Amino acid sequence: MADQQDPVFQIQRVYLKDLSLEQPNSPAILLELEQPTVDIQLGVNALPVADGIFEVSVTATVQTKIGDKTVFLVEAKQAGIFEVRNLPEEQMGPILGIACPQIVYPYLRGNVADIIQRGGFPPVHLAEINFQAMYEQQQAQAANGVSAVAQ
């Protein structure tokens, strides 16, 4: 009978949900000698999909430009399905906003580096992310009435 109340945290599946690579100005832009600038944006999202089952996704947008012309644009979303049960409500946010993204993120990093390399470029390795700091920053912004997600 104690089993029904024991905390449960299990990874059900980790999967690549979306991946795209665009090179809108190729081949001409590939002949440019100037070094491109790189802009990387990351996001985390958690959605309930069933009782005690959540999908947590980490998205990355990597855009390189020379001047105002895009060299390449990668958009990727890596997700995981997690079973999370019998945890106090105050622990759910950190589990879904820190622990789950830490599990999913290495897969996203590998897929982004791979698709960029397959596109004919040196791989861009996304930096390690402190999801706890990211989560705490989002919580502070929400507490101050600032939306953490752009509309």
N, C-alpha and C positions, 0 to 999 in steps of 0.2 A: 504494500500500500504506500510505502514511502517513495517508490519509483515514480508515482504520478506527480509528485511535487518536486522531484529533483530537477535542477536546471538542465536544460538541453541546449547545446550549441553544436550544430553539425553542418558541414558543407555538403550540399546535395549535388551540386554541379557548378563548374566554372566554364564559361563559354564566351566566344567572340560573337557579339550581338550585331555589330555593324562595323564596316571598314571601307574607307574609300581613299583613293589617291587620284589627285588631279594635277596635270601638268599643262595648264591652259596656254602657255607661251612657248612650248617646245616645238620645234628644236632650236629656234633662234636664240632663246634665253640661255641655252646651254653653251653657247659660244661666248657669252659675256665673261670678261676677266675679273670683274668686280666681285668681291665677297658678298654673299647674300646675308641679310639679317634674318634671324629666326625668332618667331613669336610662338610661345607655347601656352595654351590655356587648358586648365584641368577642372573637372567638376565631378561631384559625387551625388548620387541619387539613390534613395531607398524607397521601395514600394511594397506594401503587403500584397501577396498574391493568393494566399489562403490562410486559414487559421494557423498562426505560428510559423508561416513560411513567408520569406521575404526575398525579393530580388534587389540586390545591391549592384549598381553599375558605376563604373568610373569611366569618364569620357576624356579624351585628349584631342585637341586641335593643334596641329603643328603647321605653321605657315612660314615659308621662306620667301623673301622678296629681294629683288634687286631694284632699287628705286621704288617705283609704284607698281612694278610688274611682278606677278607671282611666279616663282620658280616651281614650287610644288605646294600642295595643300593636302594634308592627311587629316581625316576625321575618323576616330576610332572609339568604339564603345565596347568595353569588356564587362561582362556581368557574371554574377554568381547567384545561385539560389541557396539560401541558408535557412535551416530550421532553428528557430530561437523560441524557446518556451520556458515558462516558470521562472522568469527573471523579474526582479522588481522593476517597476516602470522607469525609475531613474537610471537604470543600467541599460535600458533599451537604446537610447540615443547614442551613447558611446560605443555600444556593440555594433550598431548599424552604421555609425559615422566614422569609426576608427578601426575596429577589429576586422570587419568585413572588407572595407577597401584595402587594408594592408594585405589581405589574402589575394584579392583580385588584381591589384596593381602590377605585380611582377609579370603577369601574363600580358597585360596591356603594354608594358614596356617592351617586351620581346616582340610582340606583333607589330608595334609601331616601327621599331628598328628594322625588322624584317621587310615590311612593305616599302619602306624608304629605300633600302638597299636593292630590293627587287625592281624598284623604279629607276635604278641606274645611278643612285647617289650614295655617298658615304652615309652609313647609318647615323641617325640622331638618337642618342641614348638619353631618354628622359631621366632626370635626376631623381634620387630617392626623395620621397615625400614624407614629412612628419604629419601624418593624418590627425594626430592628437592636437597639434597646434592649429591645423586647418579647421578642425571641428570646434575648438575653443574660440577661434576668431569668428566663425559663423554664429556661434551662440552669443558672443558679445555683440555682434552686429544686430542680431535678432532682438536682443534685450534692449538695445538702443533704438529700436524701431526702424532700423535699416534693413531692407530686404537683402538676404544673402544670395538670392537668385535674381538675375536681371530679367525683367519682363519684356 
